[in-house]
Amino acid sequence: MRRLKNVVNVDEVRLAARRYLPGFLYDFIEGGVDGEEGLARNESAFSQHSLMPRYLIDVSRRNTATKLFGRSYAMPFGISPTGPAALFRPDADLLLARAAADANVPFILSGAAGAALEDIHAVAPGRNWFQLYTARERQISHDQIRRAADVGMDVLVVTVDTPVTPKRERHLRNRISVPFEITPGIVLRMTRELLMHPTWFARFFASGGMPAMANWTAYMSAGASAAESATFFFNQAFVPGDVGTPSWRDLETYRNLWKGTLVVKGFLHPDDAVRAADIGCDGLIVSNHGGKALDRAPASLDALPAIKKAVGGRMTLMLDSGVRRGSDVVIALCLGADFVFAGRPTLYGVAIGGQAGAKKVLDIIAHEIDLIMATIGCDSTDRLDEHFLTEETKR
Ligand code: FNR
């Protein structure tokens, strides 16, 4: 595909996705919350740091392979959960899982995905993780944990940073709501978008439109439509501030129910990290949901050092939000992350090129990590530490 062949970095994949997708869907990927200051903060956190290269070192044999929870991955980078992926490309969850398997990196299936965790697990047993959104009816969450355990999912990721539905202003402007409301204005806009993005529309409708939320339909009456399942999910997992809001007690219950590796996604405060470690959680993905939860939250990279200091020896520390280049991954590792994830980059890739598009993004990041490591004089990811950062940007 021409679009894919010509791109040389993640930002060019983003631009190709912007051309390919209807505007309201591109906004769905790209948008943050409120005034969207967090998006810029996430990316600029990485550019505040500079790498200090060391030369005349033999880097002819380099190894980007990285161990995480006892498994070896090709590089210290994986795919974060992104619920509505199938909106951007039919079967996107499966395609992302296959690209991740091909590249030997972890893939986290969102609890809000269109694909069932049972189907994703089959793609690459041992390399897929399941992300849980706490349901208002807790027995649903407990059953989803049982299902993840039954199929042998590797890691359970509990997302904690969206206790209420955030104010995503691009959604409000685009009138994206659940259940989706068809007004004359929307029909007019859709017609215009259809004419401008015929390939996306053709693919979407040929595939039967938005799939039902496969991990939730088991708890609804048989034959529920995709729209009904979306409403069901939102009422279960995103109703503002009621009993649906997950608590520490829920995390303790999840720890008891789930015997495997348990990761919490979304903590930014070191005290929360300490409490999670005390409960027996194995790891954290330090994250601000890619700027989609709290606009004035710190960048995850800025929150990492204090968390590292608080629980560094006790928990595996991962990070996402704003990672766009191999150098970002290297900088995060130098600052103490054990592993790095990203959400949007592979979404752009899968949107424009399916599995090959997502794989292209993974290849770009892998290549960049390898080149950066060689250029700073480091032959192995486990040697990356603050010695590779300039004095003024060390924390
Ligand atoms: C997300 N994210 C997310 N997180 C989560 O725990 N469950 C989910 O279902 C989703 N859904 C989702 C959809 C879309 C379109 C995006 C862009 C993001 C957040 C995601 O896992 C991750 O934290 C961010 O994407 C990281 O930021 P970057 O890498 O996109 O900058």
Residues whose N, C-alpha, C, O or C-beta is under 5 A from the ligand:
A	BS01	FNR	F28 I29 S80 P81 T82 G83 P84 S110 A112 Q131 T159 S287 H289 G290 D320 S321 G322 V323 F341 A342 G343 R344
